[in-house]
Amino acid sequence: MNKLVFSLFLISLLYSCSSDLSEAQKQEYTLKGKEIAQSTAEGMLKEVAKNKKEGGVKQAMAFCNAHAPEITKDFSSKFGVQINRTSHLLRNEKNAPTQREQEIIDLYLSQKPDALKPIVEKNSDGSVQFYAPIKLLDKCTVCHGVIGETMEAKNDSIVKVLYPNDKAIGFKEGDIRGIWSIKFPKK
């Protein structure tokens, strides 16, 4: 336990030392980051809901598998940023976290979900990074929930066909599903 506390202290210390953004800049990037994350999430959820309505969970999962990266890329282009979603429990291995993203995930997982706030910091290349937790919505438990409770075994079977190494189940509403990692280009 002491090792975890010490590690979190070091992460906090590194974060505070590495950021040379003013409070006003941090607030500006926080607002922009939240807007981008919300817009991207709404865009994805809208398409997933449409596919679920048309062809059930199976079609919605197949849609996510084939089109989630494309949707993220479209929103990245729209906003002129690089948008990533990552997690400690991956569904798609292509979304594996960087070392810094894993540190942010660990930090969020160590805190109470209601106390989580976005983090904005300057990268060594002069770009700005926005991180925010992704909390699982109730409607997402159909594909990411607890098998036998909110997720049917048949849905888990569909997931396993699309993602043989899936680890992204067992979540309950409000759990930290992962993070948004949005990179703003250097100005």
C-alpha positions in Angstrom: 0.0 0.0 0.0 2.8 2.4 0.9 4.4 1.8 -2.6 1.1 2.8 -4.3 0.8 6.0 -2.2 4.4 6.9 -3.0 3.9 6.2 -6.7 0.8 8.4 -6.7 2.8 11.1 -4.9 5.5 10.9 -7.6 2.9 11.1 -10.4 1.3 14.2 -8.8 4.8 15.8 -8.3 5.8 15.1 -11.9 2.5 16.5 -13.1 2.8 19.7 -11.1 6.4 20.2 -12.2 5.9 19.4 -15.9 3.1 21.9 -16.5 3.9 25.4 -17.5 0.4 26.4 -18.4 -1.3 29.2 -16.7 -4.6 28.5 -14.8 -6.5 30.3 -17.5 -4.9 28.1 -20.2 -5.7 25.0 -18.2 -9.3 26.1 -17.8 -9.5 26.8 -21.6 -8.1 23.4 -22.5 -10.4 21.7 -19.9 -13.5 23.3 -21.5 -12.3 22.4 -25.0 -11.4 18.9 -23.9 -14.7 18.3 -22.2 -16.6 19.6 -25.3 -14.6 17.3 -27.6 -15.0 14.2 -25.4 -18.7 14.8 -25.0 -19.3 15.4 -28.7 -17.3 12.3 -29.6 -19.1 10.1 -27.0 -22.5 11.4 -28.1 -21.6 10.7 -31.8 -20.5 7.2 -31.0 -23.4 6.4 -28.7 -25.9 7.7 -31.3 -24.5 5.4 -33.9 -24.4 2.4 -31.5 -28.0 3.0 -30.5 -29.1 3.3 -34.1 -27.4 -0.1 -34.9 -28.8 -1.7 -31.7 -32.3 -0.6 -32.7 -31.9 -1.9 -36.2 -30.3 -5.2 -35.5 -29.9 -5.7 -31.7 -26.8 -6.0 -29.6 -25.0 -8.2 -32.2 -25.3 -5.5 -34.9 -24.3 -2.8 -32.4 -21.1 -4.7 -31.4 -20.2 -5.4 -35.0 -20.7 -1.7 -35.8 -18.4 -0.7 -32.9 -15.8 -3.2 -33.9 -15.7 -2.0 -37.5 -16.4 1.8 -37.1 -15.4 3.1 -33.6 -11.8 3.9 -34.8 -13.2 5.6 -37.9 -15.6 7.7 -35.8 -12.8 8.8 -33.4 -10.6 9.7 -36.4 -13.5 11.8 -37.9 -14.0 13.7 -34.7 -10.2 14.2 -34.4 -10.2 15.8 -37.8 -13.3 17.9 -37.0 -11.7 19.4 -33.9 -8.1 19.4 -35.2 -6.8 17.2 -32.3 -5.8 13.6 -31.7 -8.4 11.7 -29.7 -7.7 8.4 -28.0 -9.7 6.3 -25.7 -7.9 3.8 -23.6 -8.4 1.6 -20.5 -6.9 -0.6 -17.9 -9.2 -3.4 -19.2 -9.0 -3.4 -23.0 -11.4 -4.6 -25.5 -9.4 -3.6 -28.5 -5.6 -4.1 -28.0 -4.9 -1.3 -30.5 -6.1 1.1 -27.8 -3.4 0.1 -25.3 -2.4 3.1 -23.0 0.9 4.8 -23.2 3.0 4.9 -20.0 1.5 8.3 -19.1 -2.0 7.3 -19.9 -1.6 4.2 -17.6 -0.4 6.6 -14.9 -3.5 8.7 -15.3 -5.7 5.6 -15.3 -4.1 4.4 -12.1 -4.5 7.8 -10.5 -8.2 7.9 -11.4 -8.7 4.3 -10.2 -7.2 5.3 -6.8 -9.7 8.1 -6.3 -13.4 8.2 -5.5 -15.3 8.3 -8.8 -17.2 11.5 -7.7 -13.9 13.4 -7.1 -12.4 12.8 -10.5 -11.5 15.9 -12.5 -9.9 16.3 -15.9 -6.1 16.8 -16.1 -4.4 19.2 -18.5 -0.7 19.3 -19.0 1.9 20.4 -21.5 3.8 17.7 -23.3 7.6 17.9 -23.9 6.9 18.7 -27.6 4.8 21.8 -26.7 1.5 20.2 -27.4 -1.2 20.1 -24.7 -2.7 16.9 -23.3 -6.2 16.6 -21.9 -7.2 13.5 -19.8 -10.6 12.8 -18.4 -12.2 9.7 -17.0 -14.8 7.7 -18.9 -17.5 6.6 -16.5 -19.6 3.7 -17.6 -23.2 4.5 -18.4 -26.1 2.2 -17.6 -26.8 1.5 -21.2 -23.2 0.4 -21.8 -23.5 -2.5 -19.3 -25.2 -4.5 -22.0 -21.8 -5.0 -23.6 -19.4 -4.1 -20.7 -21.4 -5.3 -17.7 -21.3 -8.2 -15.3 -22.2 -11.5 -17.0 -25.5 -12.8 -15.6 -26.5 -9.5 -14.1 -26.5 -6.7 -16.7 -24.8 -8.6 -19.6 -26.2 -11.7 -21.1 -23.8 -14.6 -21.7 -24.8 -14.6 -25.4 -23.6 -11.0 -25.6 -20.3 -12.0 -24.1 -20.0 -14.7 -26.7 -20.5 -12.1 -29.5 -17.8 -10.0 -27.9 -15.4 -12.9 -27.7 -15.8 -13.6 -31.5 -15.1 -9.9 -32.3 -12.4 -9.4 -29.6 -10.8 -12.8 -28.6 -8.7 -11.2 -25.9 -11.4 -9.0 -24.4 -11.0 -7.8 -20.9 -13.6 -5.0 -20.9 -16.4 -6.6 -19.0 -17.4 -6.8 -15.4 -18.2 -3.1 -15.1 -21.1 -1.5 -13.3 -22.8 1.8 -13.9 -20.5 4.7 -12.8 -17.3 2.6 -12.8 -14.2 4.0 -14.5 -14.2 2.4 -17.9 -11.1 4.2 -19.1 -10.0 7.7 -20.1 -10.2 10.2 -22.9 -6.7 11.3 -24.0 -6.9 14.3 -26.3 -3.8 15.9 -27.7 -4.0 19.5 -28.8 -1.3 20.5 -31.3 1.4 23.0 -30.4 0.4 26.6 -30.9 
